[in-house]
């Protein structure tokens, strides 16, 4: 059975995608900022932002029937570049290692910190190799974009090597480790930071989402503040593939095909100032040739005017199933592979994140 987890500003919605139909609602009234399904044991992880109690982390080992709270990552005596005490302001993303490290998980936060657990989330340790990177204390290299501080929103673990990890930071860029987090190197060659005096800096970029192809590990995709980029050499260089066929270059969400590394989908946004659907029309673009050309895939999407946009973690693909949720609480689903979209839920509230799983 295929299912979906929908993290909204007012709770977690669980759907049976074979219907589709509503299965359950959890954490009603609370903002879900992070979702993760562990590929090793199907454990569900949920990050929650409480206005009064701060950030909370919960997990379920039985598809939501029971839930357990576990301590969130905390800073031990770490300070920000201005000397103030560091504290976790938001849980942004999680990734798990491969089966060779059964208890290993990573969490990215605001401010831009990476935490690691080797006991399946019972405890977390700050990854000091990244926190102490020389670039982090340079305000011209790590800085906030849409937030007061830089934040880590993407963690990609190599499916064949748990010590090989990529992360993406807004704003700083893409970084890579090959030694389990002890050392990190910037991987931003070819990216353009059009908002900086020197747009070709090594560090200071604003990736919005980073993905690695599960089969061809050399292929990485990212939706960036300044375009859509693809790398076919493991992040050593990036190629700008946006702005073709009249497609807007700005956006947050991107999805890639499970088998074909040349195939990807994006959902553009009008601009970083306006943040509405392009021409007030919700659009999905598809490429099957690494971004050399793009085609609109809008069957089933509403007619303009549409003010919805799709946030970086609110677009998911698993097999033939594709799903995205919007800032106005609408949920669109396709199981045709084409895709052809169907509105399956409306009036939710802002959708922050979605995941597709299989029981």
C-alpha positions in Angstrom: 0.0 0.0 0.0 1.3 3.4 -0.9 0.8 6.2 1.6 1.7 9.8 2.1 2.6 11.9 5.1 1.6 15.6 4.7 3.2 18.0 7.2 1.1 21.1 7.5 1.2 24.3 9.6 -1.6 22.7 11.7 -0.7 19.0 11.9 0.3 15.8 10.2 -2.1 14.3 7.7 -1.7 10.6 6.6 -3.3 9.5 3.4 -3.8 6.1 1.8 -2.8 6.8 -1.8 -4.4 3.7 -3.2 -7.7 5.6 -2.6 -6.7 8.2 -2.1 -8.4 8.6 1.3 -7.7 10.1 4.7 -6.2 7.7 7.2 -5.4 9.8 10.2 -4.4 13.2 11.6 -1.8 13.6 14.3 -0.4 16.5 16.3 -3.4 18.6 15.5 -2.8 22.3 15.7 1.0 22.2 15.6 3.3 23.1 12.8 5.1 20.1 11.2 8.5 21.4 9.9 10.2 18.1 9.2 9.3 14.6 8.0 11.4 11.6 7.3 10.8 7.9 6.6 13.8 5.8 7.5 14.6 3.6 4.5 16.0 0.9 6.7 13.1 0.2 9.1 10.2 2.5 7.9 10.3 4.5 11.1 8.4 7.8 10.8 10.2 10.9 12.1 8.3 14.2 12.7 9.8 17.5 13.7 7.4 19.9 15.3 7.7 23.6 16.0 5.8 24.7 19.2 5.4 28.4 19.7 5.8 28.0 23.5 7.9 24.9 23.9 10.3 25.2 21.0 11.3 22.3 18.7 10.2 18.8 19.4 11.1 15.4 17.8 8.7 12.4 17.6 8.9 9.0 16.0 6.6 6.1 15.3 7.7 2.5 14.6 4.2 1.2 13.7 3.0 3.6 11.0 1.5 6.1 13.4 -0.4 3.8 15.8 1.9 4.9 18.7 4.3 7.8 19.0 7.4 8.5 21.1 9.1 11.7 21.9 12.9 11.8 21.9 15.3 14.6 22.9 15.9 17.1 20.1 19.4 18.1 19.2 20.9 20.8 21.4 24.1 22.9 21.3 26.5 22.3 24.1 28.4 25.5 24.8 28.4 26.4 21.0 28.2 30.1 20.1 27.1 32.0 17.0 29.6 34.2 15.1 28.4 37.3 17.1 29.2 35.5 20.3 25.6 34.7 21.4 24.6 31.3 22.5 23.5 28.9 19.8 20.1 27.3 20.0 18.1 25.2 17.7 15.4 27.4 16.1 14.0 24.8 13.7 14.4 21.2 12.6 14.7 21.3 8.9 15.6 17.9 7.5 16.8 14.4 8.4 18.6 11.6 6.5 19.5 8.1 7.5 22.7 6.1 6.8 22.6 2.8 4.9 22.2 -0.6 6.5 25.9 -0.8 7.4 25.1 1.9 10.1 21.7 0.8 11.5 21.4 3.5 14.1 23.0 6.4 12.2 20.9 9.5 11.3 21.6 13.1 10.5 19.6 16.2 11.3 19.9 19.7 9.7 18.8 22.8 11.6 18.4 26.5 11.8 20.9 27.9 12.6 23.1 26.1 10.0 24.2 23.1 12.1 24.4 19.4 11.4 23.8 16.9 14.1 24.5 13.1 14.1 23.1 10.2 16.1 24.5 6.7 16.3 21.8 5.4 18.6 18.7 6.0 16.4 17.9 9.4 17.8 18.3 8.7 21.6 21.1 11.3 21.5 22.6 13.7 19.0 26.1 15.2 18.7 27.0 18.4 16.9 29.1 17.7 13.8 32.0 19.9 14.7 33.8 19.4 11.4 31.2 21.5 9.7 30.4 23.8 12.6 34.1 24.8 12.8 34.5 25.2 9.1 36.5 28.4 8.5 33.8 29.8 6.2 31.1 29.7 8.9 32.3 32.6 10.8 32.5 34.8 7.7 29.3 36.8 7.4 29.8 37.2 3.7 29.9 33.4 3.2 27.3 32.0 5.6 24.2 34.3 6.1 20.5 34.1 6.4 18.1 34.0 3.4 14.4 34.2 4.4 15.7 33.5 7.9 17.9 35.4 10.4 20.5 32.7 10.1 21.8 30.2 7.5 20.1 26.8 7.8 20.6 23.3 6.5 17.6 22.0 4.5 19.1 19.1 2.5 21.1 16.1 3.5 22.0 13.5 0.9 23.7 10.2 2.0 25.4 8.3 -0.8 23.4 5.0 -1.2 26.6 3.0 -1.4 28.8 4.8 1.2 27.4 6.1 4.5 30.5 8.2 5.1 29.9 10.2 1.8 27.3 12.9 2.5 26.3 16.1 0.8 24.4 19.0 2.5 22.9 22.2 1.2 22.9 25.4 3.2 20.9 28.6 2.6 23.0 30.7 2.3 26.4 29.1 2.0 26.1 26.5 -0.7 26.7 22.8 -1.2 29.2 21.0 0.9 30.6 17.4 0.7 32.2 15.0 3.2 33.8 11.7 2.4 35.0 10.8 5.9 31.7 10.8 7.8 31.6 14.5 8.6 35.1 15.0 9.9 36.0 17.4 7.1 34.0 19.2 4.5 34.6 20.8 1.1 32.5 23.3 -0.8 31.0 22.0 -4.1 29.7 25.2 -5.8 31.8 25.5 -9.0 29.5 26.8 -11.8 26.8 28.2 -9.5 25.9 31.9 -9.7 25.0 34.0 -6.7 23.5 37.0 -8.6 22.6 38.8 -5.4 26.3 39.2 -4.4 28.9 41.7 -5.7 30.9 38.8 -6.9 28.4 36.2 -8.2 31.1 33.5 -8.7 32.2 33.2 -5.1 33.1 29.8 -3.8 30.8 30.1 -0.7 27.7 32.2 -0.4 25.3 30.5 -2.6 21.6 29.8 -2.0 20.5 26.2 -3.0 16.9 25.7 -2.2 16.9 21.9 -2.5 19.5 19.3 -3.3 18.9 15.8 -4.6 21.1 12.9 -5.6 20.0 10.3 -8.1 19.6 6.9 -6.4 21.1 4.9 -9.3 23.6 7.2 -11.0 25.2 8.6 -7.9 27.3 11.1 -10.1 24.1 13.0 -10.9 23.0 15.7 -8.5 20.1 18.2 -9.1 19.3 21.4 -7.3 16.7 24.1 -7.4 18.7 27.2 -6.5 17.8 30.8 -5.8 19.4 31.7 -9.1 18.3 28.9 -11.3 18.1 25.1 -11.8 21.4 23.3 -11.9 22.5 19.7 -12.6 25.9 18.1 -11.9 27.0 14.9 -13.7 30.4 14.7 -11.9 29.4 14.3 -8.2 29.1 18.0 -7.6 32.6 18.9 -8.9 30.9 21.3 -11.4 27.3 22.5 -12.0 25.5 23.4 -15.2 22.7 26.0 -15.3 19.7 24.4 -17.1 17.1 27.0 -16.3 15.5 29.8 -18.3 14.8 27.6 -21.3 11.5 27.3 -23.2 10.2 30.3 -21.4 10.3 28.6 -18.0 10.9 30.9 -14.9 14.2 30.0 -13.2 13.1 30.7 -9.6 11.4 28.2 -7.3 11.9 25.9 -4.3 10.6 22.4 -5.2 12.3 19.8 -7.5 11.8 16.1 -7.9 13.7 13.5 -9.9 12.9 10.2 -11.5 13.8 7.0 -9.5 15.4 5.3 -12.5 16.2 7.9 -15.2 18.8 10.5 -14.0 18.0 12.8 -16.9 14.4 13.2 -15.9 13.3 15.9 -13.4 10.3 18.1 -12.5 10.2 21.6 -11.0 7.4 23.9 -9.9 8.5 27.5 -10.5 7.7 30.6 -8.6 7.3 34.1 -10.1 10.2 35.7 -8.3 11.9 36.0 -4.9 10.1 39.3 -4.3 6.5 38.3 -5.2 6.5 34.6 -4.5 3.3 33.7 -6.4 2.6 31.2 -9.1 4.1 32.3 -12.5 1.6 34.5 -14.3 -0.8 33.4 -11.5 -0.9 29.9 -13.0 0.3 26.8 -11.1 2.7 25.1 -13.4 4.9 21.9 -13.4 7.8 21.6 -15.8 9.4 18.3 -16.9 12.7 17.6 -18.5 13.9 14.2 -19.9 17.3 15.4 -21.2 19.1 16.8 -18.2 17.4 20.2 -18.6 18.2 20.8 -22.3 14.5 21.3 -22.8 11.5 21.6 -20.6 7.8 20.9 -21.2 4.8 22.0 -19.2 2.8 19.2 -17.4 -0.3 21.0 -16.2 -3.1 18.7 -17.0 -5.6 18.8 -14.1 -4.1 22.0 -12.5 -6.5 24.9 -11.9 -7.0 27.8 -14.2 -5.6 31.2 -13.2 -5.6 33.2 -11.1 -3.7 30.9 -8.7 -1.6 32.3 -5.8 -0.4 29.0 -4.5 3.3 28.1 -4.5 5.1 24.9 -3.5 7.8 24.9 -0.8 11.0 23.0 -1.1 10.0 19.9 0.8 6.4 19.8 -0.4 7.0 17.9 -3.6 7.6 14.1 -3.6 7.9 11.2 -6.1 8.0 7.5 -5.4 7.6 5.2 -8.4 4.6 6.4 -10.5 3.2 8.4 -7.6 3.8 12.1 -7.5 2.4 14.5 -4.9 2.7 18.1 -4.0 1.1 20.4 -1.5 0.7 24.2 -1.7 1.0 27.1 0.6 -2.8 27.5 0.3 -3.5 24.0 1.5 -4.2 22.2 -1.8 -2.9 18.7 -2.5 -2.3 17.5 -6.0 -1.6 13.8 -6.9 -0.7 11.9 -10.0 -0.3 8.1 -10.3 0.0 8.1 -14.1 3.7 8.8 -14.5 2.8 11.4 -17.2 1.8 13.3 -14.9 -1.9 14.1 -14.9 -2.9 15.9 -11.8 -5.9 15.4 -9.5 -6.8 17.7 -6.6 -7.3 15.2 -3.8 -7.5 17.5 -0.8 -8.2 21.2 -0.3 -8.4 23.7 2.5 -5.7 22.0 4.6 -3.5 24.9 5.6 0.1 25.7 4.4 1.8 22.4 3.4 5.4 22.5 4.6 6.6 19.0 3.7 5.3 15.7 2.1 6.7 12.2 1.9 5.5 9.1 0.0 6.1 5.6 1.5 5.1 2.0 0.9 3.8 -0.4 3.6 
